[in-house]
């Protein structure tokens, strides 16, 4: 009888360990709030001007050369375990979004241009590191 109790205890410990591992894996693969860069838009601008600016930003940010440069600077291929920098740039292009939204400030809600990257919990720190080279590339591209 004692052998059965020991076997049941071992089985229970194995099941609890597997359950904890499954729960942890589930949690780190959940989507997280996107990593955002926010740029204010003049309040007096019209909807057409905002949409034109949105399309311009999308065109600039989705250029393959820019995405490749950002992925090389951030070392994205290694961090996401992708084969090449081009694959990392392609993945970055799929994650990237540009939209018009609002942000809370001490002066109230103001319109902003939101640029962000969709990611999972386990990729969040990597995407934070990508946001800095992305903002630098955006500044250099917008100054041209």
N, C-alpha and C positions, 0 to 999 in steps of 0.2 A: 504494500500500500504506500509506503514512503517513497518508493521509486516513482509512482504515479504523481505524487504531490510535487516531487522535484522536477519531473518532466513537464508538468503543467506550469510550474513556476518559470522554468526556462522558456517555454513557449510563450508565456505571458510577457516576459521581458523582451523577447524577440519581437512580438507583435507591437508592444509599446514603442520600441525603438524604431521599427519600420513606420509606424504611424507618425512619430515625431519627425522623421526624415521626410515623409510625404508632405506633411504640413509645412515644413520649412521650404521645401521645393516649390510648393504651391504659392507661398507668400512672396518669394523672391521673383517669381515669374509673373506677378500681377502688374498691370500697367500703373504708372505713377503719373502725377500731374506733370505735364510737359515742362521741359526746361525752357524758360522764356527770356527773351530780350525785349524790352518795351521801349519804343521811341514815341515821344509825344507828337501829336498832329495839331496844327493850329486849329483852334476852335471855330474860327470864322471860315474855314475851308468848306467847300461844297462837297456833296456826296460824290459827284463826278470826279472832282480833283482827288479825293481820297481813293476812289477806285483806280484812277490812273496811276497814282503813287503805288498802290498795292500791286498792280500788274507789273510796273517797272521793277519793284523789289523782287517779285517772283522771277522775272526774267534774269535779273542779275544773280540772284542767289542760286538758281538752278543751272547755271552755266557749268558744264562738266569740268572745265579748267579750274574754276574757283573751288568746286567741291573736291577735286583731286588735291589741290594745294592745301585746303583746310584739313583733309584727312591725313595728308603726309605730315603736316605740322603737329597735329594732335596724336599721331601714331595710332590712328584708329584701326588700321588693319590688324595690328598685333592685339590690341585691347579687345576687339570683337572677334578675334580668331578667324579672320578672313584671309583669303589667299593673296590678294594684291591690293594695292592702293586704289586701283580702278573699281574693284568690287566694293571696297569701303566707301568710295565716293558714290557709287550707285546706291548703296544702302543708306548713306546719309541723305541723298536726294529723296528717297522714299519716306524717310522720317521727318524731313523738314516741312514746316508749314508756315504760311504768312497769312495773317488775317487782321481785320480791323476789330477793335474792341474798346473797352473802357477800363480805366484804372482809377483806384481811389487815391486821392492826394489830400493834403490838408486844405486845399482850396476847393475840394469837391471832386466829383467824377469828371475826368477829362478823356477825350478820345485818344487812343494810342494805336500804333501799329505793333502787333504782336508777332514776333518771329520766334519759332520754337522747334523743338525736336521731340517726337514721341519716343518713349523708352519704357523699359521695365525697371523694377526696383533695383535689380542687380546691375543694370547698366547706367544708373543715374549719375554716379561719379564720373564715369567716362564721358557722358554727354555734357556735364558741367565743364569738363576740360575742353570740349569741342566748342563751347559757346564763346570762349575768349578768342580763339583764332578766327571764328566765324564773324565776330563783331569787328575785328581788325580788318578782315578781308572786305567786309561790307563798307567800312570807312574808306578804305583805299579805292574800292570800286566806285563809290559815290562821289569821291573827289575828282574822278576823271571826267 
